[in-house]
Amino acid sequence: MIKNIKKTQLKIISIFFIVLYLAISIYMLFYKVPWVDEVYFADVTHSVLSNNTLEVNLFLSPNLEEFMYGPIYFYSQKIILLITGFGMWQFRLLNFISGLLVILLFWHISKFLHISKVNSILFIVLVAMNGKFVFNMRSGRMDLFALFLFISGVILFQKEFFFQKKDKINYLLAIFAGIIISLSYLTSPRIGFYFLAFPILFLIEILSNSNRKTILIKYSIFSFAIILPITIYAYTYFGSISDYIHFYLGDAEVKYHLGQSTLNGIGIFQIISLFLWIVSAFLTFKFVKNFKNPFIVMLFIVPVFHLFFIKEVGPYSAMMMPFIYLGIMLGIEETQKRIFSIIPAILAIIFVLIFLNSTINDIASYEFTNPSGIKSFLKTQKIKNKNVLADFRYYYFITKSNSRFISFDYTYNASPSHKPLTSENLVANDIDIAIISLFNYKNNIKLFENLGFEKLIEFKSQDGRSVIYKFARRMGKTIRSGYDGVVLIRNINAESK
């Protein structure tokens, strides 16, 4: 009877958590203010929709084509957006679904690793509430989509371990798995560092299996299936493998994103998680049998490659956290002392509290982050078929009005490859309208005056009329910045002062 009550309580808690998490996540698809990476990738997708190219149109400089990432993410987005239409929540939908599928796949794997239901739920909470993972699910980055493809391919390739089937190895499945994994690379080359795990897995299998010829053929077919699509991409977009490699070795932007992750970039709770994961590795590999399970080995080597090769200048650690947390849970299971579950349980409670606190801040900011107000406001300005200088947050509204969005942030803080923001460049690009956030406008009034801009009209949200806003302010909560800004009009004959 007690066991039944515990099971019932566990189901109720799980259902409540799932519903709450999904509700809040869906809410954020509509009300999270766009940011730089999202706008960059949304703009490439918009080009795929418009003219079937990978162009980036955000800069004053000539249009660039985005070859650093493969085309899979952008064309997958195209399929969705042809059905739903181009917009903010529509573009975020693929990332949201990918995050959910990643959680489901790893949870499915936890069952085959004989992890208890309680620890499986703890695992889900730790992943779903992890700050980097949550951020990736709700914004326009391809990391979780790449991870979904990668882990799907791994499961297919290692089906005899996951599904405990000792039947004849299916070489066709190995081909299919390799293609899927190659697509993960053509979604985000960053995940290619995870491929370094495969030679280690091959070594494990070849040493622990008497039928070495079969294993060799299996891995050869698998490797060929991975390499072939990447080779086709390299020849299609770069002309040759050598030119493709030269591009990556010579590109300054690529080099900037490579290198060891800094502890500061990862964050305090990730550091705690990494410490628990290291302890779990010692507990797990006390047993020789675990060295023979490719996925168990992968749980503990993929994060090593991530930490060693991928610099945390963005929310990239979201990709490795499912490996980290499942590794922790496996270590707890291997000790067979459930009392150790209290450590990740405490961490999970902290994550939930942070998540809920952030959610209160988000909901309290509703009046400012609600896009309906700025959408209606911009319609009254009748800004159509224009070249508009603007902040990232206004990207979707400008693009949907058949206008070209040109980034104020990227042009003002110009890199060597981007033209600086000057009066001459504005004239050359036929820019006479700007939509700038109040923060950027107040900090750059002199710049706009020198460029010949004059304030036309200001948009301001309702000033905190909701009850939850007033409650949040009393509690000292952070209120998110929204769409408050100004529309500027420029005299195209103005000279730069």
C-alpha positions as CSV (number, residue, x, y, z in Angstrom):
1,M,0.0,0.0,0.0
2,I,2.8,2.4,0.9
3,K,4.6,1.6,-2.4
4,N,1.3,2.3,-4.3
5,I,0.9,5.7,-2.5
6,K,4.5,6.6,-3.3
7,K,4.0,5.7,-7.0
8,T,0.8,7.7,-7.1
9,Q,2.4,10.7,-5.5
10,L,5.4,10.4,-7.9
11,K,3.0,10.4,-10.9
12,I,1.1,13.4,-9.6
13,I,4.3,15.4,-9.0
14,S,5.7,14.4,-12.4
15,I,2.5,15.4,-14.2
16,F,2.3,18.7,-12.4
17,F,6.0,19.4,-13.2
18,I,5.6,18.5,-16.9
19,V,2.4,20.7,-17.3
20,L,4.0,23.6,-15.5
21,Y,7.3,23.4,-17.4
22,L,5.5,23.1,-20.8
23,A,3.1,26.0,-20.0
24,I,6.0,28.3,-19.0
25,S,8.2,27.3,-21.9
26,I,5.3,27.9,-24.4
27,Y,4.7,31.2,-22.8
28,M,8.3,32.2,-23.4
29,L,8.2,31.3,-27.0
30,F,5.8,34.3,-27.4
31,Y,7.3,36.7,-24.9
32,K,11.0,36.3,-24.8
33,V,12.6,39.3,-26.5
34,P,14.8,38.4,-29.5
35,W,18.6,38.5,-29.1
36,V,21.7,38.6,-31.3
37,D,22.2,34.9,-32.2
38,E,18.5,34.3,-32.7
39,V,18.2,37.2,-35.1
40,Y,21.3,36.2,-37.0
41,F,20.1,32.7,-37.6
42,A,16.5,33.8,-38.3
43,D,17.8,36.1,-41.0
44,V,19.7,33.3,-42.7
45,T,16.4,31.3,-42.5
46,H,14.5,34.2,-44.0
47,S,16.9,34.2,-47.0
48,V,16.3,30.5,-47.4
49,L,12.6,31.1,-47.5
50,S,12.9,34.1,-49.8
51,N,15.5,33.1,-52.4
52,N,16.9,29.7,-51.3
53,T,20.3,31.1,-50.3
54,L,22.1,31.2,-46.9
55,E,22.6,35.0,-47.1
56,V,22.9,37.3,-44.0
57,N,21.4,40.7,-44.7
58,L,22.0,42.3,-41.3
59,F,24.9,44.5,-42.2
60,L,25.7,47.6,-44.2
61,S,28.4,45.6,-45.9
62,P,27.5,43.4,-48.9
63,N,25.4,40.4,-48.2
64,L,27.4,37.4,-46.8
65,E,26.5,33.7,-47.1
66,E,26.6,31.7,-43.9
67,F,28.8,28.6,-44.6
68,M,30.3,28.3,-41.1
69,Y,27.2,26.3,-40.1
70,G,25.8,23.6,-42.4
71,P,22.4,24.0,-44.2
72,I,20.4,21.4,-42.3
73,Y,19.0,23.7,-39.5
74,F,18.0,26.4,-41.9
75,Y,16.3,24.1,-44.4
76,S,14.6,22.2,-41.5
77,Q,13.3,25.6,-40.3
78,K,12.1,26.4,-43.8
79,I,9.8,23.3,-43.8
80,I,8.2,24.4,-40.5
81,L,7.9,28.1,-41.5
82,L,6.3,27.2,-44.9
83,I,3.5,25.7,-42.8
84,T,3.3,28.2,-39.9
85,G,4.6,31.4,-41.5
86,F,7.7,33.4,-40.6
87,G,7.6,34.9,-37.1
88,M,9.1,34.8,-33.6
89,W,7.4,31.9,-32.0
90,Q,7.4,30.0,-35.3
91,F,11.2,30.2,-35.5
92,R,11.7,29.1,-31.9
93,L,9.4,26.1,-32.3
94,L,12.0,23.7,-33.7
95,N,14.4,24.5,-30.8
96,F,11.6,24.0,-28.3
97,I,10.6,20.6,-29.8
98,S,14.2,19.5,-30.1
99,G,14.8,20.2,-26.4
100,L,11.8,18.1,-25.4
101,L,12.9,15.3,-27.7
102,V,16.4,15.4,-26.2
103,I,15.0,15.0,-22.7
104,L,12.7,12.1,-23.8
105,L,15.6,10.3,-25.6
106,F,17.9,10.6,-22.6
107,W,15.1,9.6,-20.2
108,H,14.5,6.5,-22.5
109,I,18.2,5.7,-22.3
110,S,18.1,5.9,-18.5
111,K,15.6,3.0,-18.4
112,F,18.1,0.8,-20.3
113,L,20.8,1.8,-17.8
114,H,18.5,0.6,-15.0
115,I,18.2,4.0,-13.3
116,S,15.4,4.1,-10.8
117,K,12.2,6.1,-11.5
118,V,13.1,8.6,-8.8
119,N,16.5,9.3,-10.2
120,S,15.2,9.4,-13.7
121,I,12.8,12.2,-12.6
122,L,15.7,13.9,-10.9
123,F,17.6,13.7,-14.1
124,I,14.7,15.3,-16.1
125,V,14.4,18.1,-13.6
126,L,18.2,18.8,-13.6
127,V,18.3,18.9,-17.4
128,A,15.0,20.8,-18.0
129,M,15.8,23.4,-15.3
130,N,19.4,23.9,-16.3
131,G,19.8,27.6,-17.2
132,K,21.8,27.0,-20.5
133,F,19.4,24.2,-21.6
134,V,16.3,26.4,-20.8
135,F,17.8,29.3,-22.7
136,N,18.5,27.1,-25.8
137,M,15.0,25.7,-25.8
138,R,13.4,29.1,-25.9
139,S,15.6,30.9,-28.4
140,G,16.8,30.6,-32.0
141,R,20.0,28.5,-31.7
142,M,20.5,25.1,-33.3
143,D,22.4,23.4,-30.5
144,L,19.6,21.2,-29.2
145,F,18.5,20.2,-32.7
146,A,22.0,19.1,-33.4
147,L,22.1,17.1,-30.2
148,F,18.8,15.5,-31.0
149,L,20.1,14.3,-34.3
150,F,23.4,13.1,-32.7
151,I,21.9,11.1,-29.9
152,S,19.2,9.6,-32.2
153,G,22.1,8.3,-34.5
154,V,24.0,7.0,-31.5
155,I,20.9,5.0,-30.3
156,L,20.4,3.5,-33.7
157,F,24.0,2.6,-34.1
158,Q,24.3,1.0,-30.6
159,K,20.9,-0.6,-30.7
160,E,22.3,-3.9,-29.4
161,F,23.3,-2.2,-26.2
162,F,20.2,-0.1,-25.7
163,F,17.7,-2.7,-26.8
164,Q,19.8,-5.7,-25.6
165,K,19.3,-7.5,-28.8
166,K,22.1,-10.0,-29.8
167,D,20.8,-10.5,-33.3
168,K,22.9,-10.0,-36.4
169,I,24.2,-6.5,-36.8
170,N,22.1,-4.5,-39.3
171,Y,24.5,-2.7,-41.6
172,L,21.6,-0.7,-43.2
173,L,20.9,0.7,-39.7
174,A,24.5,1.6,-39.3
175,I,24.3,3.6,-42.6
176,F,21.1,5.3,-41.5
177,A,22.7,6.1,-38.1
178,G,25.8,7.5,-39.8
179,I,23.8,9.8,-42.1
180,I,21.7,11.1,-39.1
181,I,24.9,11.9,-37.2
182,S,26.5,13.6,-40.2
183,L,23.3,15.8,-40.3
184,S,24.0,16.8,-36.7
185,Y,27.4,18.1,-37.8
186,L,25.8,19.9,-40.8
187,T,23.5,21.5,-38.3
188,S,26.3,22.7,-36.0
189,P,30.0,21.8,-36.6
190,R,30.5,22.3,-32.9
191,I,29.0,18.9,-32.2
192,G,31.7,17.4,-34.4
193,F,34.0,17.3,-31.4
194,Y,31.6,14.7,-29.9
195,F,32.6,12.4,-32.8
196,L,36.0,12.0,-31.2
197,A,34.2,9.5,-28.9
198,F,33.6,7.0,-31.8
199,P,37.3,5.8,-32.1
200,I,37.3,5.1,-28.4
201,L,34.0,3.2,-28.7
202,F,35.4,1.3,-31.6
203,L,38.4,0.3,-29.5
204,I,36.2,-0.9,-26.7
205,E,34.0,-3.0,-29.0
206,I,36.9,-4.5,-30.9
207,L,38.7,-5.6,-27.7
208,S,35.6,-6.9,-26.0
209,N,34.0,-8.8,-29.0
210,S,35.3,-12.0,-30.5
211,N,33.7,-11.2,-33.9
212,R,36.1,-8.4,-34.7
213,K,35.6,-8.6,-38.4
214,T,31.9,-7.7,-38.0
215,I,32.7,-4.8,-35.7
216,L,35.3,-3.5,-38.2
217,I,32.8,-3.7,-41.0
218,K,30.1,-2.0,-38.9
219,Y,32.3,0.9,-38.0
220,S,33.7,1.3,-41.5
221,I,30.2,1.5,-43.0
222,F,29.1,3.9,-40.1
223,S,32.2,6.2,-40.7
224,F,31.6,6.3,-44.4
225,A,28.0,7.2,-43.9
226,I,29.1,10.1,-41.7
227,I,31.8,11.4,-44.0
228,L,29.9,11.2,-47.3
229,P,27.3,13.9,-46.7
230,I,29.9,16.2,-45.1
231,T,32.1,15.7,-48.2
232,I,29.3,16.5,-50.5
233,Y,28.6,19.7,-48.6
234,A,32.3,20.6,-48.7
235,Y,32.5,20.2,-52.5
236,T,29.1,21.9,-53.0
237,Y,29.8,25.1,-51.0
238,F,33.6,25.2,-50.9
239,G,34.8,23.4,-54.0
240,S,37.1,20.9,-52.3
241,I,37.8,19.3,-48.9
242,S,41.1,21.2,-48.7
243,D,39.3,24.6,-49.2
244,Y,36.7,23.6,-46.6
245,I,39.4,22.7,-44.0
246,H,41.3,25.9,-44.9
247,F,38.2,28.0,-44.3
248,Y,37.8,26.6,-40.7
249,L,41.5,26.8,-39.9
250,G,41.8,30.4,-41.2
251,D,38.6,32.0,-40.1
252,A,39.1,34.3,-37.1
253,E,35.5,33.8,-35.9
254,V,36.0,30.1,-35.8
255,K,39.2,30.4,-33.8
256,Y,37.5,32.7,-31.3
257,H,35.0,30.0,-30.5
258,L,37.6,27.2,-30.0
259,G,39.5,26.5,-26.9
260,Q,38.9,25.3,-23.4
261,S,35.7,26.4,-21.7
262,T,36.3,28.9,-18.9
263,L,34.8,28.1,-15.5
264,N,33.4,31.6,-15.4
265,G,31.6,31.0,-18.7
266,I,30.1,27.8,-17.6
267,G,28.7,29.1,-14.3
268,I,28.7,28.0,-10.6
269,F,25.9,25.4,-10.8
270,Q,27.5,23.8,-13.9
271,I,30.8,23.6,-11.9
272,I,29.0,21.8,-9.1
273,S,27.4,19.5,-11.6
274,L,30.8,18.8,-13.1
275,F,32.3,17.9,-9.7
276,L,29.4,15.5,-9.1
277,W,29.9,14.0,-12.5
278,I,33.7,13.4,-11.9
279,V,32.8,11.6,-8.6
280,S,30.2,9.6,-10.4
281,A,32.8,8.5,-13.0
282,F,34.9,7.0,-10.3
283,L,31.9,5.2,-8.8
284,T,30.8,4.0,-12.2
285,F,34.1,2.6,-13.5
286,K,34.8,0.7,-10.4
287,F,33.0,-2.0,-12.3
288,V,34.7,-3.5,-15.3
289,K,31.4,-4.2,-17.0
290,N,30.8,-0.5,-17.5
291,F,33.9,-0.1,-19.6
292,K,32.2,-2.5,-22.1
293,N,29.1,-0.4,-22.5
294,P,29.7,2.2,-25.3
295,F,27.0,4.6,-24.1
296,I,28.2,4.6,-20.5
297,V,31.7,5.4,-21.7
298,M,30.2,8.1,-23.9
299,L,28.5,9.7,-20.9
300,F,31.9,10.4,-19.4
301,I,34.1,11.2,-22.5
302,V,31.7,13.5,-24.5
303,P,31.8,16.3,-21.8
304,V,35.6,16.0,-21.7
305,F,35.8,16.8,-25.5
306,H,33.3,19.6,-25.0
307,L,35.2,21.2,-22.2
308,F,38.5,20.9,-23.9
309,F,37.6,22.1,-27.4
310,I,34.5,24.4,-27.1
311,K,34.9,27.8,-25.5
312,E,31.8,28.9,-23.6
313,V,31.2,32.2,-25.3
314,G,27.5,31.3,-25.8
315,P,25.1,28.9,-24.2
316,Y,26.8,25.9,-25.8
317,S,27.2,23.8,-22.6
318,A,23.4,23.0,-23.0
319,M,24.6,20.2,-25.4
320,M,26.7,18.4,-22.8
321,M,24.5,18.8,-19.7
322,P,22.3,15.7,-20.5
323,F,25.4,13.6,-20.5
324,I,26.6,15.2,-17.3
325,Y,23.4,14.6,-15.4
326,L,22.7,11.1,-16.6
327,G,26.3,10.3,-15.6
328,I,25.6,11.6,-12.1
329,M,22.5,9.4,-11.8
330,L,24.4,6.4,-13.1
331,G,27.0,6.9,-10.4
332,I,24.4,7.0,-7.7
333,E,22.8,3.8,-9.0
334,E,26.2,2.0,-9.0
335,T,26.7,2.9,-5.3
336,Q,23.4,1.2,-4.6
337,K,23.0,3.7,-1.7
338,R,19.9,5.9,-2.5
339,I,21.0,8.3,0.2
340,F,23.4,9.8,-2.3
341,S,20.4,10.9,-4.3
342,I,19.9,13.7,-1.8
343,I,22.9,15.6,-3.4
344,P,21.4,16.0,-6.9
345,A,18.0,16.3,-5.3
346,I,19.2,19.4,-3.5
347,L,20.7,20.7,-6.7
348,A,17.3,20.0,-8.5
349,I,15.4,21.9,-5.9
350,I,17.8,24.9,-6.3
351,F,17.3,24.7,-10.1
352,V,13.5,24.6,-9.7
353,L,13.6,27.7,-7.4
354,I,15.8,29.6,-9.8
355,F,13.5,28.6,-12.7
356,L,10.4,29.7,-10.8
357,N,12.1,33.0,-9.7
358,S,13.0,33.7,-13.3
359,T,9.5,32.8,-14.3
360,I,8.0,35.4,-11.9
361,N,10.3,38.0,-13.4
362,D,9.2,37.0,-16.9
363,I,5.5,37.1,-16.1
364,A,5.9,40.4,-14.2
365,S,7.5,41.9,-17.3
366,Y,4.5,40.9,-19.5
367,E,3.5,44.5,-20.2
368,F,7.0,45.3,-21.6
369,T,7.8,42.0,-23.4
370,N,4.3,41.5,-24.9
371,P,4.9,42.0,-28.7
372,S,1.3,43.0,-29.5
373,G,1.8,46.6,-28.4
374,I,4.9,47.3,-30.5
375,K,3.3,45.4,-33.4
376,S,0.2,47.6,-33.4
377,F,2.4,50.7,-32.9
378,L,4.6,50.0,-35.9
379,K,1.6,49.3,-38.1
380,T,0.4,52.9,-37.4
381,Q,3.8,54.2,-38.6
382,K,3.3,52.4,-42.0
383,I,6.9,51.4,-42.3
384,K,6.9,49.2,-45.4
385,N,9.5,48.3,-48.1
386,K,12.2,50.4,-46.3
387,N,15.8,49.8,-45.2
388,V,15.5,50.2,-41.4
389,L,18.4,50.6,-38.9
390,A,17.3,48.9,-35.7
391,D,18.0,47.0,-32.6
392,F,17.8,43.2,-32.7
393,R,14.5,43.1,-30.7
394,Y,12.6,44.7,-33.6
395,Y,13.8,42.3,-36.2
396,Y,10.7,40.2,-36.7
397,F,8.4,43.2,-36.9
398,I,10.5,45.0,-39.5
399,T,11.1,41.9,-41.6
400,K,7.4,41.0,-41.7
401,S,6.6,44.4,-43.0
402,N,8.7,43.6,-46.1
403,S,11.4,45.9,-45.0
404,R,15.1,45.1,-44.7
405,F,16.4,45.0,-41.1
406,I,20.0,46.5,-40.7
407,S,21.5,45.9,-37.3
408,F,22.4,49.0,-35.3
409,D,24.5,46.9,-32.8
410,Y,26.7,45.3,-35.5
411,T,27.2,48.5,-37.5
412,Y,27.9,50.8,-34.6
413,N,30.3,48.3,-33.0
414,A,31.7,47.5,-36.4
415,S,34.2,44.6,-36.8
416,P,36.8,44.8,-39.6
417,S,34.4,42.9,-41.9
418,H,31.5,45.3,-41.3
419,K,31.2,48.9,-42.6
420,P,31.1,51.5,-39.8
421,L,28.0,53.5,-39.2
422,T,28.5,56.8,-41.1
423,S,26.3,59.3,-42.8
424,E,27.7,58.3,-46.2
425,N,27.0,54.6,-45.6
426,L,23.4,55.5,-44.6
427,V,22.9,57.5,-47.8
428,A,24.5,54.7,-49.9
429,N,22.1,52.1,-48.3
430,D,19.0,54.4,-48.6
431,I,18.4,54.4,-44.8
432,D,16.2,57.2,-43.5
433,I,14.3,55.3,-40.7
434,A,15.7,53.9,-37.4
435,I,13.9,52.1,-34.6
436,I,16.0,52.1,-31.5
437,S,15.4,51.0,-27.9
438,L,15.2,53.7,-25.3
439,F,18.4,52.5,-23.7
440,N,20.4,52.7,-26.9
441,Y,18.9,55.9,-27.9
442,K,19.6,57.7,-24.6
443,N,23.2,56.4,-24.7
444,N,23.8,57.5,-28.3
445,I,21.7,60.7,-28.8
446,K,24.8,62.6,-30.1
447,L,25.6,59.9,-32.6
448,F,22.1,59.9,-34.0
449,E,22.1,63.7,-34.2
450,N,25.4,63.7,-36.0
451,L,24.0,61.2,-38.5
452,G,21.1,63.5,-39.2
453,F,18.4,61.6,-37.3
454,E,15.5,63.3,-35.6
455,K,13.1,61.7,-33.1
456,L,9.7,61.2,-34.8
457,I,7.7,59.3,-32.1
458,E,8.3,57.3,-29.0
459,F,6.7,53.9,-28.0
460,K,6.3,53.2,-24.3
461,S,4.6,50.2,-22.7
462,Q,2.0,50.6,-20.0
463,D,3.9,51.5,-17.0
464,G,3.5,48.5,-14.7
465,R,-0.3,48.4,-14.2
466,S,-0.5,44.7,-13.5
467,V,-0.8,43.3,-10.0
468,I,2.0,40.8,-10.5
469,Y,4.3,43.7,-11.7
470,K,3.6,45.7,-8.5
471,F,4.1,42.5,-6.4
472,A,7.4,41.7,-8.2
473,R,8.7,45.3,-7.7
474,R,8.0,45.1,-4.0
475,M,9.8,41.8,-3.8
476,G,12.8,43.4,-5.6
477,K,12.5,41.2,-8.7
478,T,14.2,42.0,-12.0
479,I,11.8,43.4,-14.6
480,R,12.8,42.4,-18.2
481,S,13.4,45.1,-20.7
482,G,11.0,45.1,-23.6
483,Y,10.2,47.0,-26.8
484,D,10.1,50.5,-25.5
485,G,11.9,52.7,-28.1
486,V,11.8,55.5,-30.5
487,V,11.3,55.9,-34.3
488,L,13.8,58.2,-35.8
489,I,13.6,59.8,-39.3
490,R,16.6,61.0,-41.1
491,N,17.3,63.9,-43.5
492,I,19.1,62.0,-46.2
493,N,20.9,65.2,-47.3
494,A,22.4,65.7,-43.8
495,E,26.2,65.8,-43.6
496,S,28.1,64.0,-40.9
497,K,29.3,66.5,-38.4
